[in-house]
Structure formats: structure tokens, C-alpha cells
Amino acid sequence: MKPSGVHELSQEVLARLRGKFIVFDGCDGSGKGAQMRLLVDALISHDIPCVTARDPGGTPIGDRIRHVLLGHDLSEMDVRCEALLFMASRAQLLHEVIGPALAKNVACICDRYVSATCAYQGAAGFDPKRVVELAAFAIGDVWPDHTIIIDLPPKAGFARTGRKPRAERKRSNAVAQGQPTLFHDVETDAMEARPLKFHNRVRRTFLELPAYYPAPVSIVDGSGTIDDVHARVMEALADASF
């Protein structure tokens, strides 16, 4: 059962999301994907046009870049090179998906964006503020109208997905070397191979995002049921200044 008031709140908030660019982000296992799907389903049910996007990838060219990031031995890749590849994929996503949608007043709901590079590459040692500077070239002034960070301790995220902090089997030498990865659709081993302390750094970097990110960010508690979190997401969007 949904918490009281969610249905009424949803109707009011959803109407405000027409033509808006909303990003969901957070640590692995936080439940951001489920929350994104709930919002998209709600928009569709209220006849509010929307498109979805995923970052990195989401376009033929972006998916080729994604393949490079997935298949390359990241232990030999400089973190700056990795960040630039993410930005290249993002620039194409903006060109093909995000920009055209917003130009038509269609809502765009995106799975990760620059916020993810800030957190993951930041946790790997790259200054998150430099990520923002780099993004200014890749995306211009197209920042999200609002970014929702679903916050959950990494250990709890692993418990939700059945993962362990480390895997007994490693997908590749890149993963074995503990290189950062953002991909939610890789084999479970790729995620498990990351040490828990790295994921804790990622979480801390996400929590610091509102202090310097050039677009509105809400940190939403990811604990509890899916409906509990959905209610918090809708409350955050209701408070957003569109």
C-alpha cells in the first residue's frame, strides 16, 4: 500500500515535470533504477510525454564508447582518459536524446549523468570540481532541472542485490585491479570486485554533491520499501524550484 497522500502529491508534482530533465543517481544497489521506472510509469499514466536515457551509452555512438569502457583494461587507463570517454558519450546522448526531447517540451528521465562521474571518478582520485569544469564543454549549459540521489549505505545495497563486497571470480584484469565502473548492467562480478571502502568513498562524494554541483540536487533516503522511497522522491520533486 502506498503511503497516504502519495497519489494526490503525484498528480500535482507530475504536472510540473512536463518538459523537465530529471536525473536519478546513487550508489550501486541503492534502488535508483526502480525509482526511475516508477516515475516514468507515473508520467505515462498521466499522459505526460517523456523519454528515458541512460548514461553512459544510450545512443549507437555512445554504446560504442561504453563498449570501450567495458572491454578495456582500465588498470592501464588514466582516470582523465576515462572521464573524457564518459563525457564523449554524454555529449552524444545530449545531441541525440536529451536535447531533442527538451526542445519538444518532453520530459527526459535519465539514469545517471555528470553526478555519477563526480562520484565515481572522484572516489578514484579525480577532483569532482574538475569533472564539473570538464562537463561544461561536453554538455554546455544543459544541466538537469533536478538530480535525485538515492542514498543507501553500500553494504545495504550489496545486501539488497545479493552481492558481496568482493567477488571470488573476477570478470577481467581491469576489474581485478579495482578500477572504477559505473555500469549497472555488467556482470555481477564486476560490481562485487570493487572493495567496500571504494563504494563508501563513492557514497561520501555523492553526499557532498550539493555543495558544488551547478544544478539542484536532493539527497533522498533509500531505506525502507520501494513505496516509502517513492514518497520521498515525490516530496523532493514537490520542493524543487522549477
C-alpha positions as a printed Julia matrix, in Angstrom:
242×3 Matrix{Float64}:
  0.0     0.0     0.0
  1.28    3.46   -0.86
  1.8     5.93    1.99
 -1.14    8.31    2.43
 -1.01   11.37    0.24
  1.33    9.93   -2.38
 -1.38    9.67   -5.05
 -2.56   13.25   -4.58
  1.01   14.52   -4.35
  1.93   12.65   -7.5
 -0.76   14.33   -9.6
  0.38   17.8    -8.59
  4.09   17.1    -8.98
  3.87   15.17  -12.24
  2.17   18.08  -13.97
  5.21   20.22  -13.12
  7.6    17.73  -14.72
  6.44   18.31  -18.29
  9.49   19.22  -20.35
 11.87   18.82  -17.41
 15.2    17.0   -17.26
 15.35   14.76  -14.18
 18.31   12.54  -13.25
 18.4     9.59  -10.84
 21.75    8.63   -9.4
 23.29    6.88   -6.42
 25.46    4.01   -5.3
 25.08    0.51   -6.69
 22.09   -1.25   -5.14
 20.5     1.99   -3.91
 17.32    1.35   -5.91
 17.62    4.33   -8.25
 16.55    2.22  -11.24
 13.32    1.18   -9.54
 12.56    4.77   -8.58
 13.23    5.96  -12.1
 10.83    3.35  -13.5
  8.13    4.36  -11.01
  8.38    7.98  -12.07
  8.34    7.12  -15.77
  5.31    4.87  -15.31
  3.54    7.65  -13.4
  4.26   10.19  -16.14
  2.96    7.84  -18.81
 -0.18    7.06  -16.82
 -0.89   10.81  -16.6
 -0.33   11.31  -20.35
  2.77   13.41  -19.78
  5.19   12.76  -22.66
  8.6    11.55  -21.58
 11.68    9.77  -22.83
 14.26    7.82  -20.9
 18.03    7.96  -21.24
 20.96    6.08  -19.8
 24.42    7.45  -19.19
 26.91    6.29  -20.39
 25.6     4.92  -23.66
 22.04    5.37  -24.84
 22.97    6.08  -28.48
 24.74    3.97  -31.14
 27.9     6.06  -30.8
 27.6     6.24  -27.02
 27.19    2.48  -26.81
 30.42    2.03  -28.77
 32.2     4.26  -26.27
 30.54    2.29  -23.49
 31.95   -0.89  -25.02
 35.45    0.6   -24.91
 34.99    1.4   -21.23
 33.59   -2.05  -20.51
 36.14   -4.02  -22.5
 39.32   -2.04  -21.98
 41.83   -2.98  -19.31
 41.12    0.0   -17.09
 44.16   -0.73  -14.95
 46.13    0.86  -17.79
 43.71    3.71  -18.44
 44.43    7.1   -16.91
 41.46    8.35  -14.88
 41.43   11.52  -17.02
 41.09    9.42  -20.17
 38.23    7.54  -18.58
 36.48   10.77  -17.56
 36.84   12.12  -21.11
 35.28    8.97  -22.57
 32.3     9.34  -20.27
 31.96   12.96  -21.37
 32.15   12.0   -25.05
 29.3     9.52  -24.61
 27.35   12.15  -22.68
 27.8    14.77  -25.4
 26.29   12.39  -27.96
 23.42   11.5   -25.62
 22.66   15.2   -25.26
 22.78   15.67  -29.03
 20.55   12.7   -29.91
 18.19   12.21  -26.96
 18.16   14.8   -24.21
 18.33   17.96  -26.29
 15.63   16.99  -28.83
 13.28   15.9   -26.04
 13.61   19.13  -24.1
 13.22   21.16  -27.29
  9.81   19.48  -27.77
  8.8    20.1   -24.13
  9.08   16.37  -23.42
 10.32   15.26  -20.02
 13.62   13.39  -20.04
 14.29   10.98  -17.18
 17.92    9.87  -17.13
 19.76    7.07  -15.36
 22.99    8.79  -14.19
 24.67   11.89  -15.59
 27.6    14.13  -14.66
 26.82   13.47  -10.99
 27.96    9.86  -11.44
 31.32   10.87  -12.89
 31.8    13.28   -9.99
 31.17   10.47   -7.51
 32.95    7.52   -9.09
 35.91    9.24  -10.66
 36.05   11.47   -7.59
 36.32    8.39   -5.41
 39.14    7.21   -7.7
 41.09   10.4    -7.03
 39.96   12.82   -9.76
 38.81   16.19   -8.36
 34.99   16.28   -8.72
 35.1    20.03   -9.31
 37.33   19.4   -12.32
 34.69   16.96  -13.56
 32.17   19.81  -13.48
 34.58   22.02  -15.43
 35.1    19.28  -18.0
 31.35   18.76  -18.3
 30.86   22.4   -19.24
 32.47   21.64  -22.6
 30.63   18.33  -23.15
 27.11   19.47  -22.26
 27.25   23.26  -22.4
 24.56   24.64  -20.11
 22.24   21.61  -20.26
 22.23   20.6   -16.62
 19.36   18.66  -15.07
 16.41   20.58  -13.71
 16.81   18.31  -10.7
 19.02   15.4    -9.67
 17.75   12.82   -7.18
 20.48   10.94   -5.32
 19.08    7.79   -3.74
 21.25    7.37   -0.68
 21.91    3.98    0.88
 24.99    2.61    2.65
 26.86    0.43    0.14
 26.78   -2.57    2.45
 22.97   -2.37    2.5
 22.97   -2.05   -1.29
 25.03   -5.22   -1.59
 22.59   -7.0     0.72
 19.67   -5.96   -1.49
 21.25   -7.31   -4.64
 22.81  -10.38   -3.1
 26.31   -9.13   -3.85
 29.33   -9.42   -1.64
 31.87   -6.63   -1.13
 34.34   -8.69   -3.16
 33.9   -11.47   -5.69
 35.72  -14.76   -5.72
 35.77  -14.63   -9.52
 36.91  -11.58  -11.42
 35.46  -10.55  -14.77
 38.65   -9.05  -16.16
 42.07   -7.78  -15.2
 40.6    -4.28  -15.16
 38.07   -5.34  -12.56
 40.68   -7.35  -10.67
 42.78   -4.2   -10.38
 39.83   -2.47   -8.75
 39.22    0.19  -11.38
 36.07    2.31  -11.01
 33.0     1.37  -13.01
 29.55    2.92  -13.36
 27.78    0.22  -15.32
 24.62   -1.16  -13.76
 24.23   -3.84  -16.43
 27.61   -5.55  -16.3
 28.01   -8.98  -14.75
 27.56   -9.02  -11.01
 31.22   -9.93  -10.56
 32.3    -6.55  -11.91
 30.46   -4.84   -9.1
 31.47   -7.34   -6.44
 35.13   -6.89   -7.3
 35.09   -3.3    -6.04
 36.27   -3.08   -2.43
 33.69   -1.83    0.03
 35.88    1.12    1.02
 35.73    2.39   -2.57
 31.92    2.28   -2.56
 31.93    4.12    0.76
 34.03    6.86   -0.85
 31.55    6.99   -3.73
 28.71    7.48   -1.27
 30.54   10.26    0.55
 31.19   12.01   -2.75
 27.52   11.77   -3.7
 26.55   13.31   -0.36
 28.94   16.21   -0.97
 27.47   16.91   -4.42
 25.0    19.7    -3.39
 27.9    21.86   -2.18
 29.39   22.42   -5.64
 27.14   20.91   -8.33
 25.83   23.63  -10.68
 22.26   22.3   -10.65
 19.73   21.4    -7.91
 20.36   18.13   -6.05
 18.21   16.31   -3.49
 19.55   13.53   -1.3
 16.75   11.04   -0.72
 16.9     8.32    1.93
 16.86    5.0     0.07
 15.97    2.82    3.06
 12.6     1.15    3.54
 10.17   -0.14    0.93
 10.06    0.97   -2.7
  6.87    2.9    -1.96
  8.47    4.57    1.06
 11.31    5.82   -1.13
  8.92    6.8    -3.92
  7.03    9.02   -1.47
 10.32   10.73   -0.53
 11.22   11.18   -4.19
  7.88   12.85   -4.91
  8.3    15.1    -1.88
 11.75   16.13   -3.11
 10.36   16.92   -6.54
  7.47   18.82   -4.97
 10.01   21.02   -3.17
 12.08   21.54   -6.31
 12.24   25.03   -7.8
 11.3    24.55  -11.44
